[in-house]
Each structure stands twice: as C-alpha cells, then as structure tokens.
Amino acid sequence: MRWERYRGVLLDLDGVITPTAEVHQRAWAELFAPWGFTPDDYLTHVDGKPRYDGVRAFLASRGELRPDGDPDDAPGDATVAALGNRKDVLFRELLDREGVTPYPGTMALLDELDRLGIRQAVVSSSRNARPVLGAAGLGERFAHVVDGVTLDAEGLAGKPAPDMFLRAAALLGVDPVNAVVVEDATSGVAAGAAGGFGLVIGVDRGGNREALAAAGAHLVVGDLSETLLLEEGA
C-alpha cells in the first residue's frame, strides 16, 4: 500500500483504532435482549450509525415504533432517546470496567503515517469517541475528531451520508480525492464511497468482507498492518 499517494487519512474509531466495536455490540445486545438481538442485527441495523438512528432502525426491523423523545430523557425504553441513553450507560459501564487497548496493527499504521507526514482525523458516530480515545491513551493523538457530539452541534447527517467525512477532510485541509477513509462498518464504507474519496478501505474484523466490498470499499483487509506489508497497492 503506497500511503504516500495520499494527503489525509480519516479513520473510524470503534473496530478500526480500538476494539470497542465489541463493547458496543455487547451493550446493544443487552439493551435489545428482549427482542432477540443477534450479531447480524448489529451489523445490519446499528453498526456505525448514530445511536438514536440505530435504535430506530432496529425497532423498525421488529415492526415496532417509539416516539423520538428528547435527548435529556432518562435511560429507559419509552422513547428512542431513552433507549439510546440506556445503551450509552451500558457502554460506559463496560468501558470503565474493562478498559480498551488499541489494535497494534493500527498503531503501526499511524506511526507510518506520521513518518510520511500524512494528516489524520478520527470520524466516529459515537458521542463517546473522546472518552474512548482517552481510555486507550490516545487522548492527545489526533488534532481533529469529528464525532457524535460534532454531528449534533453542527447539524451534520450521520453515516451512511458522507457529511462527517467531508467535514473531517475540510478540517485537515485535504480534498476528498486525496484522502483515504478507513471503516469497519458498511454504513461508514458507504459514506466514504458517497463522498468521492480517493480510497475507501474496509476492515473486516469478523466475517463482513463481502458486505464491506458491496458497500463500496476499494480494498478490504483483516487488519491495517496488511497495508504495511504489501509492496504494491491501490
């Protein structure tokens, strides 16, 4: 993989930099246990999406509706916001209890990007992106983080819309065609493809390779260390 061809790299967080996608999946599974939540439900309905969008999508898959409610709703199950807020509590409890360690292959890539002088940003739908980065010892690692907090503050559309990645590219001062999107979720890959980015890399952490390619990934790898081993790439 010839990284020097690009000026910026935009990385999702959960499942790309840190294994917190597993923590998110466990929190969603606990939240939706009464509905028989499965790993396929996670990949299809909630992975990579803003939390409330994930709640709506999953409930719709079971033919259920809830009023949107208000972001200040207490954690519960009466509204979309209440369910989303309860999921956030479950996630933070798991994160506090178990901590998180970044993927070694991703850290090796970040070091190589630093060596090449290629700018980087984190693009995550999660409102917990900064706490996760802090828990992983990466709180000061990235100058720009476009996350769920940014999404709400700036009125951006969530993935699979390309808005969050386009915002991050603008913050880096990089044209999308000269930037790489790195994602483990089909919604994020679709966002990268929709944004006209020069390269979209899908990271398959668990049998999602075909879906990532179908969503628009130009390249799918099992770990980002693979992009440091190839003599030739995209």
N, C-alpha and C positions, 0 to 999 in steps of 0.2 A: 504494500500500500504506500503510494507516494504522497505522503501528507503535505509535503512542501508545495504541492499544486494548489493548496487552499489557504485562505487568509483567516478563516474563522471556523470554530467547531462549537456546535450547540448540542449539549448533552442533556438528555433526560436524567433524572436522579434515581428514582426507585427502579431497581433492576438493571441500571446501566452503571452508576457510580457506586451505589450501595445495594446490598441485598434486602432492602426494606420493602421491595415488592412482595416478598414472602410475608413480612409483618402485616402489610396492608391486606393481603389475601386472608390471613388468619382473622384479622379484625372484621373484615366483611363477612367471612364465614360465620363468625359468632353472631354478628348483627342479624344476619338473614337465615340463621339456623331454622327458625320455624317454617321457612319457605323451601327448605331443602336445597340450599345454596351449594353449587358444585364448582370445581375448578374451571369447567367450561363457562359457567356463568361469570366468573371473574374475568376471564379473557374476553368474553363477548360483550358484556354489559358495563363493566366498571373500570377495567384496566386503562390507566392513562387519562381518564376523564376527570373533570372537576367533580368533587364529592357529591354535590346535590344532583348533578346530571347523572351520575352513576346510580344514585338512589332511584331516580325517576325511570331510568332505562331498565333496571332490574325489576321494579314493581310492575312496569308495563309488560315485561316478559311473562309475568304471572297473572296478567289481567287485572291488576289492582291499581288504584289511584289513591293519592293522598293530596290534600291541599299543600301548596308550597310552604305556607307558614312564613316565619321570619327568622333570619339568621340568629337572632337572640333567643329563639325557642330553647327551652331546657331539653337536654337529651331525653329521648323517648321514642314513641312510634306513631304519634298522632299526625305528624306532618312530615313532608320531605326534609325540612330543615332539622326537625327534631331527630329523625333517623340519622341524618348526616352528622349531626353534632354528637350523637351517641357513638357513631363509628369513630369519630375523632378521639373521644375519650378512651375507647378500647385500644386504638392505635398507640396513643401516648403512654398508656399503661404498659403495653408490651415493649415499647421502645425504652422506657425508663427502667424496666425490669431486666431487659436482655441486652441493651446497647446495640451498637452496629459497627461493623468493620468494613471499610470499602474493599471492592474487588481488587486484588493485586494486579490483574491484567489492565484494569482501567487506570490505576495509579501509574503503571509503567507507561501507558499511552500519554497520560497528562504530562509526565516528565519529559517525554519525547516532544510533545507539542511546545512545551516551554523552551526546550533546546532549540527548536526551529523558529521560535518567535511567533507562533500561531496563537491568536487570541481565542479565548474560551468563555463560554457562559453556560449557566445551568438554566434549563427550561423545564419546569415541573408544574403540573396541575395542582399539586398538593399545597395546602396552606402551611404544612409542616416542613417545607423544604429547608428553611434556615435552621430550625431545631435539629433536623436530621443531619445536616452538614456539620453543625456544632458537635453533635454526639459522635460523629465519625472523625472528629479532629480536623475538619476542613472548613471551619467557620470563616477563616480569612483567605481561603484558597481562591475564590472567584470574585472578581470585581463586580460582576453583574449576575443577578439571579432574578429571573422572571418566573414568578410562581403564582399560586392561587391568590395570594394577597395582592399581587400586581394586577392579576386578572380582574378582581373586584374593583380595585382603586381606579383603574384606567378604562374599565368597561370593555375589556377585550373578550372576544369569543374564545371558548375553550377548544381544545383538540376534539375532533379532527380538523377544525378550522385552523389555518396557518398563522393566525394573528400573533400568538405568543412567540413563535419562532421568528416571525418577521420583526417583532419588537426587539427581540434579543439581538438580531443581526444589526438593526439600526443602532442599538446601544454600543455594539462593537465597532460600528462604522464600516461594516462589511456588506457588500452586495450579496444577495442570496445565492447567485450563481457561483460565487467564490467561497461558499460556506458549506459545511457538512452538518447534517442532522444525524444524531445517534439516538436511537429509540429501541425500547423492547416491547412497546405496545403497538397494536395495529392502528389505534387511533392516532398515535404520535407519528408513526410512519406515514399515514395518510395525510397528516398535517404537513409534514416535510415535502411530500410529493406535490401537494396542492400549492405550496409556497414557491415552487420553482427552484428549489435548492440544488446546488451542483451535484451533491451526492447525498443519498439517504441510506444509512446503514441500520439494518435491523439486528438486534442482539437477541438470539434465541436462547433463553435460559431454561426452556422446558417444553420442547415439542411444538413450538409455534412457528417453525421455519416457513412452512408453506403459506400460512396466513400472512406473515410479515411480507413475503415476496408478493403475494397477491394484493396487499395494501399499497404497494409502490416502492418497496425497498430495492435499491440497485444492487445491494450486497447484503447477505445475511451471514453472520458469524456466531459461533457459540460463546466466544469471549473476545474482548477487544485486543488481547495480546496477539491474536491471529493476524491483526493488521500490521503488526511489527515484524512478522515472520515472512510475509510474502515479499518476493523480490519484485513482483510487478503487481499492480492493482489498478483500480479504476482511476 
